Amino acid sequence: MATGRLPEPSNTEHYRRIPFQFTEELSSKNVFLRLPDSFSPLERMLLQATGNLQRIMSAYYNVPSHVKILKNNTVPNSEYMQYDRKIVMYFEDKLAYEADSILIVKDANVIELIEKHKYGLGQIFGHTHRSPDFVLHAIGRHGNAPGASFWRDYSLTIPDVLDCFIRETFVQDLFEKYTGDCDDGTIWYSSNYITPPPASPVKLN
């Protein structure tokens, strides 16, 4: 799989970082992806959505989604067509989240969907009729309780078609009101994704 990486969210250098094993448990009777208890049930549903986030949120609000593309730049000198994208997602007039992504496209039909039809990722995956492979790399919260803004970093892959590296940042008060402090936060990360900040130097007397 091609490699892509988004820069860490701005102003999070002082956030607490917690290693976390995002392991999906699969069996004939169960599919389970464990997530931190610090997130509400509705937030956890969004954090593990696999290419169907727009559909889930449209069902919650019972209105169609509307994507606004803020940036859709091609990246020069790459082996495949590569895009640096930023979108915001609305459900009627409700802003729900913004998404930064790196798309590495290996299929001409998908290139047309992006450039000509201005499709969002949800529409692209629906058009291909293939379920992408989903890997959750990190999740974080700007604050300390449900209702505060939160985000996730993950990848979606359809072999030989499309590699996506995505950060979705959900707005504050998405499902419930948040009145806490927004100056601190927490990041849960896979050990192979984020390098923890170096320890503070020891002062010598």
C-alpha positions in Angstrom: 0.0 0.0 0.0 1.2 3.5 -0.7 2.1 5.6 2.3 0.7 8.9 3.2 0.7 11.0 6.3 -1.1 14.1 7.5 0.6 16.5 9.8 -0.5 16.3 13.5 -3.4 18.7 14.4 -2.2 22.2 15.2 -1.8 23.3 18.8 -1.8 19.7 20.2 1.8 19.5 21.2 0.9 19.7 24.9 -1.9 17.1 24.7 -1.7 13.9 26.6 -0.7 11.0 24.4 -1.9 7.4 25.1 -0.8 4.4 23.2 -3.8 2.4 22.1 -4.3 -0.9 20.3 -7.1 -0.4 17.7 -7.6 -4.1 17.1 -10.7 -5.3 15.3 -12.0 -8.6 16.6 -13.6 -10.7 13.9 -15.4 -14.0 14.4 -18.4 -15.8 12.9 -20.7 -14.2 15.4 -19.0 -10.9 16.3 -17.3 -7.8 14.8 -15.8 -5.6 17.5 -13.4 -2.6 17.5 -12.6 -1.5 21.0 -12.4 2.3 21.5 -11.7 4.4 24.6 -14.5 4.8 27.1 -13.9 8.6 27.0 -16.2 8.8 24.0 -20.0 8.6 24.0 -21.8 5.8 22.2 -22.7 8.1 19.3 -19.2 9.4 19.0 -17.8 5.8 18.9 -20.2 5.0 16.1 -18.7 7.8 14.0 -15.1 6.9 15.0 -15.4 3.4 13.5 -17.5 4.2 10.4 -15.9 2.5 7.4 -16.6 4.5 4.3 -20.3 5.1 5.3 -20.0 8.1 7.6 -22.2 10.3 5.4 -24.9 7.6 5.3 -24.8 7.2 9.1 -25.0 11.0 9.8 -27.7 11.5 7.2 -29.8 8.8 9.0 -29.2 10.6 12.3 -30.3 14.0 11.0 -32.8 12.5 8.6 -31.7 15.0 5.9 -29.3 14.7 2.8 -25.6 15.5 3.2 -24.0 18.4 1.3 -20.2 18.5 0.8 -18.3 21.7 0.1 -14.8 21.2 -1.4 -12.4 23.8 0.0 -9.2 22.3 -1.6 -8.6 19.7 -4.2 -5.0 20.1 -5.4 -3.0 17.6 -7.4 0.4 16.7 -6.0 3.2 16.8 -8.6 5.9 14.2 -9.2 4.0 11.3 -7.7 3.8 7.8 -9.2 0.0 7.9 -9.3 -2.5 10.7 -9.4 -2.4 12.2 -5.9 -4.7 14.8 -4.4 -4.5 17.0 -1.3 -8.1 17.6 -0.3 -10.1 19.5 2.3 -13.8 19.4 2.5 -16.5 20.5 5.0 -19.7 18.4 5.4 -23.1 19.8 6.1 -26.5 18.2 6.8 -28.9 20.9 5.6 -27.4 24.0 7.3 -25.7 22.0 10.1 -21.9 21.9 9.8 -20.9 18.5 11.2 -17.2 18.0 10.3 -14.3 18.9 8.1 -12.0 16.4 6.5 -8.4 16.7 5.3 -7.2 13.9 3.1 -4.5 12.6 0.8 -5.9 10.5 -2.0 -3.7 8.3 -4.2 -5.7 7.2 -7.2 -4.9 4.3 -9.4 -8.1 4.0 -11.4 -9.1 6.4 -14.3 -12.8 6.2 -13.4 -12.2 7.4 -9.9 -10.1 10.3 -11.2 -13.1 11.4 -13.3 -15.4 11.2 -10.2 -13.0 13.5 -8.3 -12.2 16.0 -11.1 -15.4 16.1 -13.2 -18.2 15.2 -10.8 -16.6 16.6 -7.5 -17.6 13.5 -5.6 -16.9 13.1 -1.9 -15.4 9.9 -0.5 -18.7 8.4 0.5 -20.0 8.8 -3.1 -16.8 7.5 -4.6 -16.9 4.2 -2.5 -20.6 3.8 -3.3 -19.9 4.2 -7.0 -17.1 1.6 -7.0 -19.4 -1.0 -5.3 -16.5 -2.2 -3.3 -15.9 -2.0 0.5 -12.6 -0.4 1.4 -10.2 -1.9 3.9 -10.3 0.3 7.0 -7.5 0.9 9.5 -7.9 3.4 12.4 -4.5 5.0 13.3 -5.3 7.6 15.9 -8.2 9.5 17.6 -8.2 12.6 19.7 -10.3 15.1 21.6 -9.9 18.9 22.0 -11.2 18.9 25.6 -12.0 16.4 28.2 -15.5 15.1 27.8 -18.2 14.1 25.3 -19.5 17.1 23.4 -16.0 18.6 22.8 -14.6 18.5 19.3 -12.9 15.2 18.4 -11.1 13.7 15.4 -9.9 10.5 13.9 -7.0 9.6 11.6 -7.5 6.5 9.4 -6.9 5.0 6.1 -9.3 3.4 3.5 -7.9 1.2 0.8 -9.3 -0.5 -2.3 -6.3 -2.4 -3.8 -5.3 -1.1 -7.2 -8.0 1.5 -7.1 -7.6 4.0 -4.3 -5.6 4.7 -1.1 -7.0 7.3 1.2 -5.4 8.8 4.3 -8.0 10.9 6.2 -8.5 13.1 9.2 -12.0 14.0 10.1 -12.6 16.6 12.7 -16.1 16.8 14.2 -17.4 20.1 15.5 -18.0 20.8 19.2 -21.6 20.2 20.4 -22.2 17.7 17.6 -24.5 15.5 19.7 -24.5 17.1 23.1 -23.5 20.5 24.7 -20.0 20.9 25.9 -19.2 23.4 28.6 -15.8 22.2 29.7 -12.2 23.5 29.1 -10.9 23.3 25.5 -7.3 24.2 26.4 -6.2 20.6 26.9 -6.8 17.4 25.1 -5.9 13.7 24.6 -4.6 11.7 21.6 -4.9 7.9 21.5 -2.6 6.5 18.9 -1.2 3.3 17.4 2.4 2.8 18.3 3.5 2.7 14.6 1.6 6.0 13.7 2.6 8.8 16.0 6.0 9.3 17.6 5.5 10.5 21.2 7.1 13.8 21.9 10.6 13.6 23.4 10.9 13.7 27.2 11.8 17.1 28.7 15.6 17.4 29.1 16.9 16.8 32.6 18.4 19.9 34.2 21.8 19.3 35.6 22.9 21.2 38.7 
